[in-house]
Amino acid sequence: MPFKLAVASGSPAAVKAIKMAFTRPGYSVYTFDDGASLEKSLEEVRPDALLLSLSLPLKSGTQIGRDSMGRTPFRKLPVILLAGAYESIRSEDLSGLVFDEIVRMPFDSAALERTVRRLIEGRKEPHSFPEEPGLPESAEARPKSPFLETNVDHIEKKLVEWEQRLSRRIKGELRMEMKTTLEELLREKNRIDKGGS
């Protein structure tokens, strides 16, 4: 199922650039010229991410972001704010607003696509893991065992701890991998700059 992106921008150039950034299969882009029409369509579209211009007719991107945070199905949506190259961003306009990124236009289309994908995939939670299909969800359906009954809270806490440790370890490994790659690229650039082969 394609990711649904709701884009609100009064700039035809920005809308065109965003549509071009998400031409690959796997995306459906819904565009709106003003904040009010986007807000009316949120329930119908049910987007996976919001891309909102700070300056919009009828209702600003920051107002839409704040309002969507108060609505249960949209609380965890990634919110990317779009700002013009010379548009001033005042901290008081952003206060109380939870957003993931501010992207200045013109933007790198590939970088925007990667950012949106990362944010959406980071918020999606699997219904169950392949190793545990059909596990009962309710406490009543759990197998009855004296050991489980007395230790279920402890086991759940340990699972959460292991999950957090694994997440930190993966992030650390990715950082090291990225650092090594950047160092290699820098060495190569320096070698080329010096005229070496």
C-alpha positions in Angstrom: 0.0 0.0 0.0 1.5 3.4 -1.0 2.3 6.0 1.6 -0.1 8.8 1.5 1.3 12.3 1.7 -0.9 15.4 2.4 0.8 18.5 1.0 -0.5 22.0 1.7 1.3 24.8 -0.1 0.2 27.9 -1.8 3.2 27.8 -4.1 2.6 25.9 -7.4 6.3 25.5 -7.8 6.7 23.9 -4.4 3.8 21.5 -5.1 5.3 20.6 -8.5 8.7 19.9 -6.9 7.2 17.8 -4.2 5.1 15.8 -6.7 8.3 15.2 -8.7 10.2 14.1 -5.6 7.6 11.4 -5.0 7.0 10.0 -8.5 8.4 6.5 -7.5 5.8 3.8 -6.9 4.9 3.7 -3.2 3.6 7.2 -2.8 0.3 8.9 -3.3 0.5 12.7 -3.1 -2.6 14.7 -2.1 -2.2 18.5 -2.6 -4.1 21.4 -1.2 -3.8 25.1 -1.9 -4.8 26.2 1.5 -4.9 25.0 5.1 -8.6 24.9 5.5 -9.2 22.5 2.6 -6.4 20.2 3.9 -7.9 20.1 7.3 -11.4 19.2 5.9 -9.9 16.3 4.0 -7.7 14.8 6.7 -10.3 12.2 7.7 -10.9 11.2 4.1 -7.3 11.0 3.0 -5.8 9.6 6.3 -2.3 10.6 5.3 0.9 8.9 6.6 2.7 12.3 6.7 2.0 16.0 6.5 4.1 18.5 4.5 2.9 21.9 5.4 4.0 25.4 4.2 4.4 27.8 7.0 2.5 30.4 5.1 -0.8 29.2 3.8 -4.1 31.0 2.9 -7.0 30.6 5.4 -5.0 28.5 8.0 -1.2 28.3 8.4 0.8 25.2 8.5 1.6 25.7 12.2 -2.1 26.0 13.0 -2.9 22.8 11.1 0.0 21.0 12.8 -1.2 22.0 16.3 -4.8 21.1 15.5 -3.9 17.7 14.0 -1.9 16.9 17.2 -5.1 17.1 19.2 -6.9 14.6 17.0 -6.3 11.0 17.9 -5.7 9.4 14.5 -3.2 12.1 13.6 -1.2 12.6 16.8 1.7 10.5 15.6 1.9 11.7 12.0 5.3 13.0 10.8 5.0 16.7 10.3 7.4 18.4 7.9 7.2 22.2 7.7 8.1 23.8 4.4 9.6 27.3 4.5 10.6 29.6 1.7 14.3 30.3 1.1 14.1 33.7 2.8 11.0 33.1 4.9 11.7 34.0 8.6 10.8 31.4 11.1 9.8 32.8 14.5 10.2 30.6 17.5 6.9 31.9 18.9 5.1 30.6 15.8 6.5 27.1 16.5 5.9 27.0 20.2 3.7 24.2 21.3 4.0 22.5 17.9 5.5 19.1 17.5 7.1 18.7 14.1 9.9 16.5 12.7 11.7 18.7 10.2 11.8 22.1 8.7 12.7 22.0 5.0 13.7 25.2 3.2 12.8 25.6 -0.5 14.3 24.9 -2.9 15.1 21.5 -1.5 16.9 18.4 -2.6 14.2 16.1 -3.9 16.0 12.9 -3.1 16.9 14.0 0.4 13.2 15.0 1.0 12.0 11.6 -0.2 14.5 9.8 2.1 13.5 12.0 5.1 9.8 11.3 4.6 10.3 7.6 4.1 12.5 7.4 7.3 9.9 9.3 9.3 7.0 7.3 8.1 8.7 3.9 8.5 10.0 5.0 12.0 6.4 5.6 13.1 4.9 2.4 11.7 4.6 -0.5 14.1 4.2 -4.1 12.9 1.1 -5.8 14.0 3.1 -8.9 15.0 6.5 -10.3 14.3 6.9 -13.3 11.9 8.1 -15.4 14.9 4.9 -14.8 16.8 1.9 -15.1 14.4 -1.4 -15.2 16.1 -0.2 -14.6 19.7 -3.2 -13.9 21.9 -3.6 -10.1 22.6 -5.7 -10.2 25.7 -4.5 -11.2 29.2 -7.3 -13.7 29.5 -6.1 -15.6 26.5 -2.5 -16.0 27.8 -1.6 -19.5 28.9 -2.1 -20.1 32.6 1.2 -20.9 34.3 2.2 -20.1 37.9 5.6 -19.0 36.6 4.2 -16.6 34.1 1.5 -15.3 36.4 4.2 -14.3 39.0 6.8 -13.1 36.5 4.9 -11.5 33.6 5.7 -7.9 34.6 9.4 -8.7 35.1 9.5 -10.5 31.7 7.8 -7.6 30.0 10.2 -5.1 31.6 13.2 -7.2 30.5 11.9 -7.4 26.9 11.5 -3.6 26.8 15.1 -3.2 28.2 16.5 -5.6 25.5 14.6 -3.8 22.8 16.0 -0.4 23.9 19.5 -1.8 24.1 19.2 -3.3 20.6 18.0 0.0 19.2 20.9 1.9 20.8 23.4 -0.7 19.5 22.0 -0.6 15.9 22.1 3.3 16.0 25.7 3.2 17.3 26.7 0.7 14.6 25.1 2.9 11.9 26.8 6.0 13.2 30.2 4.2 13.1 29.6 2.9 9.6 28.6 6.4 8.5 31.7 8.0 10.2 34.0 5.5 8.5 32.4 6.1 5.1 32.7 9.9 5.5 36.4 9.6 6.6 37.1 7.5 3.5 35.4 10.0 1.3 37.3 12.8 2.9 40.6 11.0 2.4 39.8 10.4 -1.2 38.8 14.0 -1.7 42.1 15.2 -0.1 44.0 12.8 -2.3 42.3 14.1 -5.4 42.8 17.7 -4.3 46.5 17.1 -3.9 46.7 15.8 -7.5 47.5 12.2 -6.4 46.1 9.1 -8.1 
